[in-house]
């Protein structure tokens, strides 16, 4: 009897606990089915929302701009990008307390000499030529045209030639006078040259035949082209080789175009532009569609003077294919992130001695005697080379004695900013029209005991280089305690107007 009561009690107990568990389990299973149903519903809802978002995005694209530059609809600048703090700030005022001799072995462990050999033509290249390095070539833009070399210095091709009138040079300096009358007879390349990969972009002008075109020289396609046969032009005076990227009317005065990729390029508006909308940079497609305009936060307005002062022009360079830009009278160097961002990278901080505004820089009524002025900034992969002046560079300030040159090197790895030249007097040539230049004071060459180093530019991968014409090199050798056998041998062989390039590597 007791046993039956116990079994009966156990049965009730089991039913009391197990049945609810089964119910809960069944409920949970049913809830799991509902979850799957909800997931499917949610998925459909998300797809619907995405379609709605995509539809809204397409409407916004029509209104605000398309990612495809060829559509001709502008992007709006992302102004927040310019408001972020730069990664590096170079405190010039503090660094002026640290002046010392810097040795080349502190920033490099290897020198390389490239001698640009020019068979049968010793007037092709002079010292003021500008260079553009690409992965496989060296392009040289000299006052009479453009030439292409390989990385061993072998001459490969003349890409464009120009008029020789009103041009004088002695291997070191040149003067080029272009009057309105002579300009109407001019043909040849104008402005800076730049590259996208191995492809060269340059501007060709032929005033007599009203040709004003942006050209692209593609070495894969154009290296073996006979001059004048592949220009897409009726006139072949300057023998420009390459395809036409864009044609301009002759009233268009712009000469510098900065390729951003194979579809777009940038231009820098004049500070004294009469346009109502003041821009510091404009990117366009080669089909003439404006992709983005970047507002000038320091514009020149209500300038009534008949004369404007040419104090400095800003700094532009490419590093690893990325466009870098310091606008005029701005202390910050930006990198361009297409399509609509200028992102601060580093600042040259002059403190209270910097020029406070564009108006102060351009308007002659403001005295710059005690101001620091940007002269040249060269950023390599591992360093930033800064040259600046006290007062601005011109023959008048040099004669007055107010012009002084300064040089400093920022070492990215350590964060050190070292002045190697402080308040140096300029070199003034005897010629009336000559421009004052800094002393040849550079980083002491303790690697092969050749010439001291100060860069003229960088290669496409950020290797600093210095260049000398043969004439300058031959003059410099006796002045210095040169022990480099390789350099002395090159000096004995090089022609007066040929070019030596010295690279420092790590």
C-alpha positions in Angstrom: 0.0 0.0 0.0 2.8 2.3 0.9 4.6 1.2 -2.1 1.7 2.1 -4.4 1.4 5.5 -2.7 5.1 6.0 -3.4 4.8 5.1 -7.0 1.7 7.2 -7.4 3.5 10.1 -5.8 6.5 9.7 -8.1 4.2 9.6 -11.1 2.6 12.9 -10.1 6.0 14.3 -9.5 7.3 13.3 -12.9 4.2 14.6 -14.6 4.5 17.8 -12.7 8.1 18.5 -14.0 8.4 16.6 -17.3 5.2 17.7 -19.0 6.1 21.4 -18.5 9.6 20.7 -19.9 8.1 19.0 -22.9 5.8 21.9 -23.4 8.7 24.4 -23.0 10.7 22.3 -25.5 7.8 22.2 -28.0 7.4 25.9 -27.5 11.1 26.5 -28.1 11.0 24.5 -31.3 8.0 26.4 -32.5 9.8 29.7 -31.6 12.8 28.4 -33.6 10.6 28.0 -36.6 9.3 31.6 -36.1 13.0 32.8 -35.9 13.6 31.3 -39.3 10.5 32.9 -40.6 11.6 36.2 -39.0 15.1 35.9 -40.6 13.6 35.4 -44.0 11.3 38.4 -43.4 14.1 40.5 -42.1 16.3 39.5 -45.1 13.6 40.6 -47.5 13.2 43.8 -45.5 16.9 44.5 -45.7 16.9 43.8 -49.4 14.0 46.2 -49.8 15.8 48.9 -47.7 19.0 48.4 -49.7 17.0 48.9 -52.9 15.5 52.0 -51.5 18.9 53.3 -50.4 20.4 52.5 -53.8 17.5 54.4 -55.4 18.1 57.3 -53.1 21.9 57.2 -53.8 21.3 57.3 -57.5 19.1 60.4 -56.9 21.9 62.0 -54.8 24.5 61.1 -57.4 22.4 63.0 -60.0 22.3 66.0 -57.7 25.8 65.9 -56.0 28.1 64.1 -58.4 29.0 60.7 -59.7 32.2 58.7 -58.9 32.8 58.5 -62.6 34.6 61.7 -63.7 33.4 61.2 -67.2 29.8 62.1 -66.2 30.8 65.7 -65.8 29.1 66.1 -62.4 31.2 67.5 -59.5 31.9 66.0 -56.2 31.7 68.3 -53.2 34.9 68.7 -51.3 35.0 66.8 -48.0 35.9 69.8 -45.9 36.3 67.7 -42.7 39.3 66.1 -44.2 41.2 69.4 -44.2 40.3 70.0 -40.6 42.1 67.0 -39.2 45.4 67.6 -37.6 48.6 66.8 -39.6 50.7 63.8 -38.5 53.9 65.8 -38.2 54.6 69.3 -37.1 58.1 70.7 -37.7 58.9 73.4 -35.1 61.3 75.6 -37.0 61.7 78.2 -34.2 62.8 75.6 -31.6 65.0 73.8 -34.2 66.9 77.0 -34.9 68.6 76.4 -31.5 69.9 73.0 -32.8 72.5 73.9 -35.6 75.2 71.4 -36.4 77.0 69.7 -39.2 75.1 66.7 -40.5 77.0 63.8 -42.1 75.6 61.8 -45.0 76.2 58.5 -43.2 73.6 59.6 -40.7 70.9 59.5 -43.3 72.2 57.2 -46.0 74.6 54.3 -46.6 75.0 54.3 -50.3 75.6 56.8 -53.2 74.7 56.2 -56.8 75.9 58.3 -59.8 74.0 58.5 -63.0 75.6 60.3 -65.9 73.2 61.3 -68.6 75.1 60.6 -71.8 74.0 62.5 -74.9 75.8 61.3 -78.1 76.3 64.0 -80.6 74.4 66.8 -78.9 76.0 68.7 -76.0 73.3 71.4 -75.9 70.4 69.1 -75.0 70.5 69.4 -71.2 71.6 72.1 -68.8 71.6 72.4 -65.1 68.3 74.1 -64.6 66.5 71.2 -66.4 63.8 69.5 -64.3 63.7 65.7 -64.0 60.9 63.2 -63.6 61.8 59.7 -62.6 59.4 56.8 -63.4 59.9 53.1 -62.7 61.9 52.6 -65.9 62.8 56.0 -67.3 64.2 59.5 -66.5 62.5 62.3 -68.4 64.4 65.6 -68.7 62.5 68.9 -69.3 65.1 71.4 -70.5 64.4 74.9 -72.0 64.5 73.6 -75.5 62.4 70.5 -75.2 62.0 67.1 -73.5 64.2 64.0 -73.7 64.0 60.4 -72.4 66.8 58.4 -70.7 66.9 55.0 -69.1 68.1 54.5 -65.5 71.6 53.8 -66.6 71.8 57.3 -68.2 71.6 56.2 -71.8 69.8 58.6 -74.1 66.7 57.0 -75.7 64.6 59.7 -77.4 63.8 63.3 -78.0 60.1 63.7 -77.3 59.6 67.3 -78.1 61.8 70.3 -79.2 61.1 74.0 -79.1 62.2 77.3 -80.5 65.7 78.5 -79.7 65.1 82.3 -80.0 65.9 84.5 -77.0 67.7 81.7 -75.2 71.2 81.9 -73.7 73.0 79.5 -71.5 76.5 78.8 -70.2 75.8 75.4 -68.8 74.8 76.7 -65.4 72.2 79.5 -66.0 69.9 80.5 -68.7 67.8 83.5 -69.6 64.7 83.2 -71.8 63.0 86.3 -73.0 59.5 85.8 -74.4 58.0 89.1 -75.7 54.5 89.2 -77.1 56.0 89.4 -80.6 58.3 86.4 -80.1 55.6 84.4 -78.3 53.5 84.4 -81.5 56.4 82.5 -83.1 56.9 80.1 -80.2 56.4 76.3 -80.4 57.5 73.6 -77.9 56.7 72.3 -74.4 55.5 74.7 -71.7 55.3 74.3 -67.9 56.0 71.3 -65.7 56.1 67.7 -66.9 54.7 64.9 -64.8 54.1 61.1 -65.2 51.6 58.4 -64.5 53.6 55.2 -64.1 56.0 55.3 -67.1 53.7 57.6 -69.1 54.8 61.2 -69.5 52.2 64.1 -69.5 53.3 67.4 -71.0 51.8 70.5 -72.6 52.7 71.4 -76.2 52.0 74.8 -77.6 52.4 76.0 -81.2 51.3 79.6 -81.4 51.7 80.1 -85.2 49.3 77.2 -85.9 47.1 77.8 -82.8 47.8 74.4 -81.2 47.5 74.1 -77.4 47.4 70.5 -76.3 48.1 68.3 -73.4 50.1 65.3 -74.6 50.9 61.8 -73.3 54.0 60.0 -74.3 53.6 56.2 -73.7 57.0 54.5 -74.0 55.5 51.1 -74.9 53.6 52.7 -77.8 55.7 55.7 -78.7 59.4 54.9 -78.1 60.0 53.7 -81.7 57.8 56.3 -83.3 59.6 58.5 -85.9 59.2 62.2 -84.8 56.3 63.9 -86.5 54.5 60.8 -87.7 52.4 60.1 -84.6 51.2 63.4 -83.3 47.6 63.6 -84.5 48.6 67.2 -85.6 48.9 68.7 -89.1 51.8 70.9 -87.9 54.9 69.1 -86.9 57.4 71.9 -86.2 58.2 70.8 -82.6 57.9 67.1 -83.5 55.8 66.3 -80.4 55.5 62.6 -79.9 52.5 61.1 -78.2 48.7 61.1 -78.2 46.5 64.1 -77.5 44.8 63.9 -74.0 43.1 67.3 -74.3 43.0 70.3 -76.5 42.7 73.9 -75.2 41.9 77.1 -77.0 44.8 79.6 -77.4 43.2 82.0 -74.8 43.8 79.3 -72.1 46.9 80.5 -70.3 47.4 77.5 -67.9 50.7 75.7 -68.3 50.9 73.4 -65.3 48.7 70.3 -65.3 49.1 67.6 -62.6 47.9 64.1 -63.6 46.1 62.3 -60.9 45.3 59.1 -62.8 44.7 58.3 -66.5 41.3 60.0 -66.4 41.8 63.1 -64.3 44.3 65.9 -63.8 44.5 68.9 -61.4 45.1 72.6 -61.9 46.0 75.4 -59.5 44.0 78.6 -59.9 45.8 82.0 -59.7 45.6 83.6 -56.3 44.6 86.8 -58.1 41.9 85.2 -60.2 38.9 87.3 -60.9 36.6 84.4 -60.4 34.0 84.9 -57.7 34.5 81.4 -56.3 38.1 81.2 -55.0 39.6 77.7 -55.3 43.0 76.4 -54.2 42.9 73.3 -56.4 40.6 72.0 -59.2 40.5 68.4 -60.5 39.1 67.7 -64.0 38.7 64.9 -66.4 40.4 65.0 -69.8 36.9 65.4 -71.3 36.8 68.8 -69.5 34.4 67.8 -66.8 35.1 69.3 -63.3 35.3 66.4 -60.8 36.0 68.5 -57.7 36.9 72.0 -56.6 38.7 72.7 -53.3 37.9 76.0 -51.7 40.6 78.5 -50.9 40.2 79.4 -47.2 42.7 82.3 -47.5 41.7 84.1 -50.7 42.8 87.4 -52.1 39.9 89.9 -52.2 39.7 93.6 -52.9 43.3 93.8 -54.1 43.6 97.1 -55.9 47.4 97.4 -56.3 48.8 97.5 -59.8 51.8 95.3 -58.7 51.7 92.0 -56.8 54.7 90.6 -55.0 55.9 87.1 -56.2 57.0 85.7 -52.8 56.5 82.0 -53.1 54.6 79.5 -55.3 53.8 76.6 -53.0 55.2 73.1 -53.2 54.1 70.1 -55.3 55.5 66.6 -55.4 54.6 63.0 -56.1 55.7 60.4 -53.6 54.9 56.7 -54.5 52.4 58.0 -57.0 50.5 60.1 -54.5 50.0 63.8 -55.2 51.3 66.1 -52.4 50.4 69.8 -52.4 51.3 72.8 -50.1 49.2 75.8 -51.3 50.9 79.2 -51.4 51.3 80.9 -48.0 50.1 77.8 -46.3 52.2 76.0 -43.7 50.6 72.6 -44.3 51.4 70.0 -47.0 48.3 67.9 -48.0 47.9 64.6 -49.8 45.1 64.3 -52.3 42.8 61.4 -51.8 40.5 61.3 -54.9 37.9 62.3 -55.5 37.3 65.0 -52.9 39.8 64.9 -49.9 42.8 67.1 -49.1 44.3 65.4 -46.0 47.0 67.2 -43.9 50.3 65.3 -43.7 52.8 67.7 -42.2 53.2 71.3 -41.2 56.2 73.6 -41.3 55.6 75.8 -38.2 57.3 79.2 -38.4 55.4 80.4 -35.3 54.9 84.2 -35.1 57.5 84.7 -37.8 55.5 83.1 -40.6 53.4 85.0 -43.2 50.0 85.3 -41.6 47.9 85.5 -44.8 48.0 85.6 -48.6 47.4 89.3 -48.6 50.4 89.9 -46.4 52.5 87.8 -48.8 51.3 89.4 -52.1 50.7 93.0 -51.1 54.0 95.0 -51.2 52.8 97.4 -48.5 53.5 94.6 -45.9 57.2 94.3 -44.8 58.6 90.8 -44.8 62.1 91.7 -43.5 61.6 89.7 -40.3 59.3 87.1 -41.7 60.2 83.5 -42.6 59.2 82.5 -46.2 58.9 79.1 -47.7 61.6 78.5 -50.4 61.6 74.8 -51.1 60.3 71.6 -49.4 61.5 68.2 -50.6 60.0 65.2 -48.9 61.7 61.8 -49.5 60.7 58.4 -48.1 62.7 58.9 -45.0 63.3 62.7 -44.6 61.9 66.2 -45.2 64.4 68.7 -46.5 63.4 72.3 -45.8 64.8 75.4 -47.3 63.4 78.8 -46.2 64.5 82.4 -46.2 64.2 85.5 -44.0 62.6 88.0 -46.3 61.6 86.9 -49.8 64.0 86.1 -52.6 64.7 88.8 -55.2 67.7 90.8 -56.3 66.5 93.8 -54.3 66.4 92.0 -50.9 69.8 90.4 -51.7 71.4 93.8 -52.3 69.7 95.3 -49.2 71.2 92.5 -47.1 67.8 91.4 -45.6 67.7 88.1 -47.5 69.1 85.1 -45.6 68.9 81.4 -46.5 68.2 78.6 -44.0 68.3 74.8 -44.4 67.0 72.0 -42.1 66.6 68.3 -42.3 63.8 66.3 -40.6 64.6 62.7 -39.9 61.3 60.8 -39.9 62.7 57.7 -38.1 64.0 59.7 -35.0 61.8 62.8 -35.2 64.9 65.1 -35.1 64.8 68.4 -37.0 68.4 69.6 -37.5 69.4 73.0 -39.0 72.6 72.7 -41.1 72.5 76.3 -42.4 71.3 79.3 -40.5 70.9 82.9 -41.7 73.4 82.4 -44.6 73.9 85.3 -47.0 72.9 84.7 -50.7 75.2 84.4 -53.6 74.8 87.3 -56.0 76.0 86.9 -59.6 77.4 89.9 -61.4 74.8 89.7 -64.2 72.1 92.4 -63.7 69.3 89.9 -64.3 70.7 87.1 -62.2 68.7 85.7 -59.3 70.2 85.3 -55.8 71.0 81.7 -54.8 71.9 80.0 -51.6 75.4 78.9 -50.7 76.3 75.4 -51.7 76.2 74.2 -48.1 74.8 70.7 -47.7 75.1 67.5 -45.8 78.8 66.5 -45.5 79.7 63.6 -47.8 81.6 61.1 -45.5 80.5 58.1 -47.6 82.9 58.5 -50.6 84.1 62.0 -49.8 82.7 63.5 -53.0 80.4 66.6 -53.1 78.3 67.6 -50.1 74.7 66.9 -50.7 71.5 68.9 -50.8 68.6 67.5 -52.9 67.0 69.0 -56.0 64.2 66.4 -56.0 63.2 62.8 -55.4 62.6 59.8 -57.6 59.2 58.1 -57.9 59.9 56.0 -54.9 61.2 58.8 -52.7 65.0 58.6 -53.2 66.6 62.1 -53.0 68.9 63.3 -55.8 71.1 66.2 -56.6 72.1 67.3 -60.2 75.1 69.1 -61.7 75.8 70.1 -65.2 79.2 69.1 -66.5 80.3 72.8 -66.5 79.4 73.2 -62.8 81.0 69.9 -61.8 84.3 70.8 -63.5 84.3 74.1 -61.6 83.3 72.5 -58.3 85.9 69.8 -58.3 89.0 72.1 -57.8 87.2 74.0 -55.0 86.4 70.9 -52.9 88.5 68.2 -51.3 87.1 65.5 -53.6 88.4 62.0 -53.0 85.8 60.1 -54.9 87.6 58.4 -57.9 84.3 57.7 -59.6 83.3 61.4 -59.4 86.6 62.6 -60.6 86.5 60.2 -63.5 83.0 61.5 -64.5 84.2 65.1 -64.2 86.9 64.3 -66.7 84.5 62.7 -69.2 81.3 64.8 -68.9 80.4 67.4 -71.5 79.7 71.0 -70.2 76.0 70.8 -70.8 75.5 67.1 -69.9 74.0 66.2 -66.6 75.2 64.2 -63.5 72.6 62.9 -61.1 73.7 61.9 -57.5 71.3 59.8 -55.5 71.5 58.8 -51.9 70.0 55.5 -50.9 69.3 53.5 -47.8 
